[in-house]
Amino acid sequence: MNDNGNNIKIHETAFVTSMFRALNENLSQDFHAKLWNDPNAEQWMNDYLEQVSSEEVSTHCLRNRYFLETVKNAIEERDVDVLINFGSGFSMYPFLLSDKLTNIEIDKPEIVNFKKNQVAKWIEVGKLPKRDLHFIGVDFSSNYEDELFSKINDIKGNRTSFILIEGVLFFLDRRETDRIFNFFSSLQCNGGYVGSASFQNSIKDSLAFKKLLEFFNRKVSKTKASDYQTIEDDYYRNKAGYELIDHQDYFSLSKQYRHEVKLERESILNEHFYLLQRQVDMDLEE
Ligand SMILES: C[S@@+](CC[C@H](N)C(=O)[O-])C[C@H]1O[C@@H](n2cnc3c(N)ncnc32)[C@H](O)[C@@H]1O
């Protein structure tokens, strides 16, 4: 999927993210990520690990582990029936979770079309189990709301959902982010969850972020720090209609899963993970 041997498109970060998860299955608990291993992306991944931060394998594995276990608990204990993954890339949650779950994966049309074909092939030859899985192609910078709302509601009905958005907000601007969170609240009834991953502004002072920027400038296109969105805790704490019920980061998850952090803080892209729960008055419920 590369333009040429050197460059990689932003959405191809989805390949690299999956390959990180495959490098430590024990930590990520993603036993299907290796299906996405891609020789073009492998060179890019190795350069990234060497030139940006070698801790990126573990940060991505722990992110997957946290959301996998959080969704699993929500299914088992809290009546969640539908997982909606915004900017799903090549993540494999549907195949790691209960076959009773309905899964909706939303990403750019070229990503979902490619994934849909690959997944169908792997199901046919028995490499993946069958799942109730729906793909929707959308660009979050377009006017997607009305059409996407009816497509999702046709599948979801009035069932309780878990919405996931990870690895995406860094690439959206604040207006697109506000829009997407408003859209989440229009979709969810009382008790629904949103799991979100983002970076805080302080990351921009770290050595790892400086290296990331240099790397992207060399490999993707000319960008500056302000092109990458960071989000502070207050954004989540003050989300109308939601309560912030959990907040983790790479360091807290490392403790939780007894994982040894290898590099200095400065050299780690420390991502934060938030779990929000929808709280609406019953008479406002959809
Ligand atoms: C780093 S990948 C993360 C994929 C997946 N969430 C994961 O954690 O493995 C970022 C994903 O966001 C998607 N994305 C970025 N900007 C988008 C946009 N404007 N509209 C739709 N999808 C977008 C990309 O196509 C890509 O699949």
The ligand as a MOL file (V3000), in Angstrom:
LIG
                    3D

  0  0  0     0  0            999 V3000
M  V30 BEGIN CTAB
M  V30 COUNTS 27 29 0 0 0
M  V30 BEGIN ATOM
M  V30 1 C -2.7150 4.7220 14.2130 0
M  V30 2 S -4.0880 4.0330 13.3720 0 CHG=1
M  V30 3 C -4.9210 3.2840 14.7710 0
M  V30 4 C -5.8300 2.1820 14.3500 0
M  V30 5 C -6.5320 1.4320 15.4850 0
M  V30 6 N -7.4350 2.2830 16.2190 0
M  V30 7 C -5.5250 0.7920 16.3920 0
M  V30 8 O -5.3590 1.2380 17.5300 0
M  V30 9 O -4.8950 -0.1610 15.9510 0 CHG=-1
M  V30 10 C -5.1050 5.4640 13.0120 0
M  V30 11 C -6.3810 5.1330 12.2700 0
M  V30 12 O -7.2050 6.2850 12.2200 0
M  V30 13 C -7.7670 6.4050 10.9360 0
M  V30 14 N -8.0700 7.8160 10.6690 0
M  V30 15 C -7.2240 8.8770 10.8160 0
M  V30 16 N -7.8380 10.0120 10.3990 0
M  V30 17 C -9.1030 9.6410 9.9960 0
M  V30 18 C -10.2120 10.3510 9.4490 0
M  V30 19 N -10.1360 11.6730 9.2200 0
M  V30 20 N -11.3330 9.6620 9.1310 0
M  V30 21 C -11.4010 8.3200 9.3450 0
M  V30 22 N -10.3880 7.5880 9.8760 0
M  V30 23 C -9.2520 8.2410 10.1720 0
M  V30 24 C -6.6730 5.8950 10.0150 0
M  V30 25 O -7.1790 5.5180 8.7440 0
M  V30 26 C -6.1100 4.7290 10.8120 0
M  V30 27 O -6.7270 3.5050 10.5160 0
M  V30 END ATOM
M  V30 BEGIN BOND
M  V30 1 1 1 2
M  V30 2 1 2 3
M  V30 3 1 2 10
M  V30 4 1 3 4
M  V30 5 1 4 5
M  V30 6 1 5 6
M  V30 7 1 5 7
M  V30 8 2 7 8
M  V30 9 1 7 9
M  V30 10 1 10 11
M  V30 11 1 11 12
M  V30 12 1 11 26
M  V30 13 1 12 13
M  V30 14 1 13 14
M  V30 15 1 13 24
M  V30 16 1 14 15
M  V30 17 1 14 23
M  V30 18 2 15 16
M  V30 19 1 16 17
M  V30 20 1 17 18
M  V30 21 2 17 23
M  V30 22 1 18 19
M  V30 23 2 18 20
M  V30 24 1 20 21
M  V30 25 2 21 22
M  V30 26 1 22 23
M  V30 27 1 24 25
M  V30 28 1 24 26
M  V30 29 1 26 27
M  V30 END BOND
M  V30 END CTAB
M  END
